[in-house]
């Protein structure tokens, strides 16, 4: 056995065997041909044992050499050595002595080391998730944005300078909005983390936004599109409902006939509706989803219920839309087709066709529900009505329909 | 309608803030306008290029994540134009991750700040670039 392979734990085992046999250190040393002081150093692991000396001592103590050379705490020592890699300190070289003399402490150190490694791996995994998980990233972004707004706005209000009363009201309203948004974002984040990241699409986006993002990713070809498992349960219901409508639209206006009708009429939903004897809204959706137009729908409250974007026509993510949209003209004039060329603040022009369909799901005894729809068609020319997206970000300084001041100039 | 408190035209340097978070934009606009800077706000990344070319601001404050076109894309396009190669650009982001900062620095950002930010910090950065 090469001398360097002999464990320093050997000393402890030699001593234990000698004591068990009732032999004196001097007697054993003499019979093995070494000095008592040298054997003492060996027994207390102060000297490594040369192979030939170990062989003689083993013979004196009537035990095979292997029983002394084999480390009782081999695995632990190996683990401790691995744990100590990269840590400075001469003392760490005495790992075998440490494990031999304080095995429980050594095991505790080992357990703590493994715990640290486990936590480091978890942190790395979270970091990786933050980098690559779009839902977590979106949640964090939403929370941080709300925090940033709250902090900046609160600092303004708490600052030493006088603030105009109207601005105070405005900033307090912003704080209220952002604190609600923060609470919602934090809740979504906690639910996400509680679930280990398995709850999907639990972001701060509304179910409607989830559905729009899902549809947008498929370029609004929804008829055969699998319902994404990443959608929240509410969004899934909306997606299923929208998909059912789209499928019904295609049954009402089949693909082959749709192309021919578009060639004949162009993107005229009322002409299509008349040709195929469908409700006008079916034709609006069919054109928007099948021919690349933008589409906005709203209910009787003016709340936007569906937004299919088109380049150049900005749609508000939050809050009410521009009251000058033909959508709202149609909303107050059910069954009257509205056609209008509009011009955005960026001077892009669009042809808008809008229509409002009343519904009476509970018959004469029930309320009237309205569904207004606005088709946004590619840029065109002609006399146009100036419109915007939503007042707060609208660049039109002297708009007669303004509800609130713009933050833009 | 509330008015911003602008300290005259003594500095009159123009800052274009491109930020889609309206309440954040409003707060930044307020604190910088109160310092006397002229602030214009844009919320859509897609309109940035035209707005910058039209307004030729003295400084740009740019959010990283924008609809239409990201702040990084805007910055990259900006630096490719000799007219704006040295325009001070402060990048804001809620994603203060190292790779965002690295990408912004590679694209030629002048300063980088993560949200949430300190109002005085952003004021100091603006003063550092525009004087005053």
Interface residues (C-beta under 8 A of the other chain):
Chain A: X130 X131 X137 X140 X141 X144 X145 X147 X148 X149 X150 X151 X152 X153 X155 X156 X159 X161 X164 X166 X167 X170 X171 X174 X177 X178 X311 X314 X318 X346 X392 X393 X405 X407 X408 X409
Chain B: X1 X2 X3 X5 X21 X22 X23 X24 X25 X26 X27 X28 X29 X30 X31 X34 X39 X40 X41 X42 X43 X44 X46 X47 X50 X65 X94 X95 X97 X99 X115 X116 X117 X118 X119
